[in-house]
Amino acid sequence: MVGRRLELAQFNIALPREPLDAPLLADFVAALAPVNAAADASPGFVWRLATEEGDATGVRALDDHRLIVNMSVWQSLEALRNFVYSQRAHLEVLRRRREWFERLGESAMVLWWVAAGHRPSVAEAEQRLAALRADGPTPRAFTFRHSFAADAVGGVIVDPRELCPAG
């Protein structure tokens, strides 16, 4: 049986205090392109959700037009953690998040393992966030604070065709 390597998907949502074109959010909007460029160039970065404008601020989720989303895939939990907590431009945005965004009453970020090469949809990400909110951290949906190694989900994702000798 041949397994496939796993990568880490992340999805987070935010509720801006005002519309993105409001003066309050000018610094946040100005930081989007530099932070996204830093992510794209970071060790371990694989992919991020983006529209033709180059970011995901136009993507809607959870049936709430006010929410903005961010979704990406990384080679490992460590690669994502290094970017989130060590990359200067991202840290500057992270430190100011309460100035720009409402505090949500439930989890706003979820992590999960995907087969290498898989690009999750927003619907898949919404399901993972719902699972985290309903069940707490599990190997199916988790957080930085309560994370699970890839081997917690079996270490590999098996191609179902390999389970049947007839193919």
C-alpha positions as CSV (number, residue, x, y, z in Angstrom):
1,M,0.0,0.0,0.0
2,V,1.4,3.4,-1.0
3,G,0.5,6.4,1.1
4,R,0.6,10.0,0.2
5,R,2.4,12.8,2.0
6,L,0.3,15.2,4.0
7,E,0.3,19.0,4.1
8,L,-1.3,21.3,6.6
9,A,-4.3,23.4,5.6
10,Q,-5.3,26.5,7.6
11,F,-8.5,28.6,7.4
12,N,-9.3,31.7,9.4
13,I,-12.1,34.2,9.4
14,A,-12.4,37.7,10.7
15,L,-15.2,40.2,11.1
16,P,-13.9,43.7,10.3
17,R,-15.2,46.5,12.6
18,E,-16.0,48.6,9.5
19,P,-16.0,48.0,5.7
20,L,-12.6,47.3,4.2
21,D,-12.6,50.7,2.4
22,A,-13.1,52.6,5.7
23,P,-10.2,54.7,7.1
24,L,-10.0,52.5,10.2
25,L,-8.9,49.5,8.0
26,A,-6.5,51.4,5.7
27,D,-3.4,50.1,7.4
28,F,-4.7,46.5,7.3
29,V,-5.6,46.8,3.6
30,A,-2.2,48.3,2.9
31,A,-0.5,45.4,4.7
32,L,-2.3,42.7,2.7
33,A,0.0,42.6,-0.3
34,P,3.2,42.7,1.7
35,V,2.0,40.0,4.1
36,N,0.8,37.8,1.2
37,A,4.1,38.2,-0.6
38,A,6.0,37.3,2.6
39,A,3.8,34.2,2.9
40,D,4.3,33.2,-0.7
41,A,8.1,33.4,-0.2
42,S,8.2,31.7,3.2
43,P,9.9,28.3,3.6
44,G,7.2,25.6,3.6
45,F,4.5,27.7,1.9
46,V,2.5,25.7,-0.7
47,W,-0.6,27.6,-1.7
48,R,-3.1,30.3,-0.6
49,L,-6.6,31.1,-1.6
50,A,-6.7,34.2,-3.8
51,T,-9.0,35.9,-6.3
52,E,-7.8,37.7,-9.3
53,E,-7.1,40.7,-7.1
54,G,-4.4,38.7,-5.3
55,D,-6.0,38.2,-2.0
56,A,-9.1,36.5,-0.6
57,T,-11.0,39.5,0.8
58,G,-13.7,39.1,-1.8
59,V,-14.3,35.4,-0.9
60,R,-17.4,34.9,1.3
61,A,-17.9,32.2,3.9
62,L,-20.4,31.0,6.5
63,D,-23.3,32.9,4.8
64,D,-22.0,36.2,6.2
65,H,-21.0,38.8,3.7
66,R,-19.2,40.8,6.4
67,L,-16.6,38.1,7.1
68,I,-13.2,38.0,5.4
69,V,-11.3,34.7,5.0
70,N,-7.8,33.5,4.7
71,M,-6.9,30.0,3.6
72,S,-3.5,28.4,2.8
73,V,-1.6,25.1,2.7
74,W,1.8,24.5,4.2
75,Q,4.3,21.7,4.1
76,S,4.2,21.4,7.9
77,L,2.8,22.8,11.1
78,E,6.2,24.2,11.9
79,A,6.4,26.1,8.7
80,L,3.1,27.7,9.3
81,R,3.9,28.4,12.9
82,N,7.2,30.1,11.9
83,F,5.4,32.3,9.4
84,V,2.6,33.3,11.8
85,Y,4.7,34.0,14.8
86,S,8.1,35.0,13.4
87,Q,7.5,36.8,10.1
88,R,7.7,40.6,10.9
89,A,5.0,41.9,8.6
90,H,2.5,39.3,9.7
91,L,3.3,39.8,13.3
92,E,2.6,43.6,13.0
93,V,-0.8,42.8,11.6
94,L,-1.4,40.1,14.2
95,R,-0.6,42.6,17.0
96,R,-3.2,45.1,15.7
97,R,-6.0,42.6,14.9
98,R,-8.2,43.8,17.9
99,E,-8.0,47.3,16.5
100,W,-9.5,46.2,13.1
101,F,-11.6,43.1,13.9
102,E,-14.4,42.2,16.2
103,R,-13.7,39.4,18.7
104,L,-15.7,36.4,17.7
105,G,-17.4,34.3,20.4
106,E,-16.1,31.0,18.9
107,S,-13.2,29.6,17.1
108,A,-12.2,31.6,14.1
109,M,-9.2,29.5,12.9
110,V,-8.9,25.8,12.1
111,L,-6.0,23.5,10.9
112,W,-6.3,20.1,9.3
113,W,-4.1,17.7,7.3
114,V,-4.7,17.2,3.6
115,A,-3.1,15.0,0.9
116,A,-0.2,16.7,-0.8
117,G,-1.5,18.5,-3.8
118,H,-5.0,18.9,-2.5
119,R,-6.4,22.5,-2.5
120,P,-9.3,22.8,0.0
121,S,-12.5,24.5,-1.0
122,V,-14.2,27.1,1.2
123,A,-17.0,24.6,1.8
124,E,-14.5,22.1,3.1
125,A,-12.9,24.7,5.3
126,E,-16.3,25.7,6.7
127,Q,-17.0,22.0,7.6
128,R,-13.6,21.8,9.4
129,L,-14.3,25.0,11.3
130,A,-17.8,23.7,12.2
131,A,-16.2,20.4,13.4
132,L,-13.8,22.2,15.6
133,R,-16.5,24.4,17.1
134,A,-18.7,21.3,17.7
135,D,-16.2,18.8,19.0
136,G,-13.2,20.8,20.0
137,P,-9.7,19.9,18.7
138,T,-9.4,16.5,17.1
139,P,-7.1,15.1,14.4
140,R,-9.9,16.1,11.9
141,A,-9.8,19.8,13.0
142,F,-7.4,21.5,15.4
143,T,-5.6,24.6,16.5
144,F,-2.0,25.7,17.1
145,R,-2.5,25.3,20.9
146,H,-4.1,21.8,20.5
147,S,-2.5,20.4,17.4
148,F,-2.1,16.9,16.1
149,A,0.8,15.4,14.2
150,A,0.1,14.0,10.7
151,D,0.5,10.5,12.1
152,A,-2.6,11.2,14.3
153,V,-4.6,10.8,11.2
154,G,-2.8,7.6,10.3
155,G,0.3,9.3,8.9
156,V,-0.9,8.8,5.4
157,I,-4.0,9.2,3.4
158,V,-4.6,6.1,1.4
159,D,-5.8,6.1,-2.1
160,P,-9.1,4.0,-1.8
161,R,-8.2,2.2,-5.1
162,E,-5.2,0.6,-3.2
163,L,-7.6,-1.1,-0.8
164,C,-9.1,-3.3,-3.4
165,P,-6.7,-5.7,-5.3
166,A,-8.9,-5.5,-8.4
167,G,-8.3,-1.8,-8.5
